[in-house]
Amino acid sequence: MVRLLVVWVMCWAAAAGAADEPFGVLDIALGTSYVRLNRALDFRDLDTALSQAETGKPDLGSRGYGCSRRDDEFADMACVSHTEQLAGVPTREIRLHFLAGRLQQFSLTAEVAHFDAVMAYLRGRFGTPSETAPTSVNAAPGYRWQSDSARIAAVRGKDLVFVNFELASYADAVKRKREGASALCS
């Protein structure tokens, strides 16, 4: 009986913890540190890789990620990959934005022909989304998943599927950087 109680408590705690986790795909999870994702995804400095490439494609690591420093309020570091696949669906691009050392926002795009497969993956992973109104007369509706810590928005364009993953705290992090405030605790 005690074993059953322990197993039940562990399962309940895991389920409660999973509900609070920020969204993610592949090995990418919102809120993860740049250092940790670098170990998982094998980031390369884009400027260095380009300067060392004599011909052809630069070496962007085993997972195909190239990163560059940014001097704007939306990211300190941006990384991009054109080689990742989402459950076997080739993506056109996955772009990651780090601010204060954490992954605050990332997006993926795929050819519109893969819309159903991308949505099936997202529904299977995150459940049924809420539908958002089209932004114009000829536009398709959008889809949204939301938790207390993050949100996902997916839209179907004329040629591409665009999915944006964002921490709920991203807007505040951008505001702090805009105002020049330090992200460090005092």
Steps between C-alpha positions, in 0.01 A plus 500: 500500500784738587665427163178585317473824693860592419449421129176703494669800666792481255265482199291789630812713561633423151167593341478822703858591407440427131201732494723789614781427254549750220428371150765348276571268209791274405768570766394865519308624806407857580686637800801272450842661532715571196776285651274197546350524151847544352593159642184340357491674161870568426483872423774660291596864475368602160759771433788265585352215294452730199853638526646148510296365208705519183226358279154359542302495822662603829527239778209572733532189712340160500147642543550786253469799737681827435488781757583869494499776758225760467498857612128559540244484779346172383806276534860492612564191289310348208547150360357350185480156342386392157563128557265399786190290443186495712378140525639430154362823351777716356494850639613793292646675803515486877605828662585537872528831691689515829470790740684512833642154426158330471298388200218753507350441156541265206317436178483245225383524144411221260359482150121539500472150349603374847234698690293192597808310618628795707157551658464126571837507678403806707155361586652166598752669724299790648135408454221682321578866427263791514425658165574868438324724250663555159700822472349589161213395272704247301707372794451166674422486873791464740549256786621561855615296798560676829621417849590723794864508389487501119295510182507359148344664197470321163388657174461372148620744238487485123830312471611421856387375838637720779506387865618733775591384852540772763547524875230705672781707654659584162330841465626601847853382416494710180372800697780462759763485227347799320517700821857382566403324822709210618343156514707421808339489842633745758 
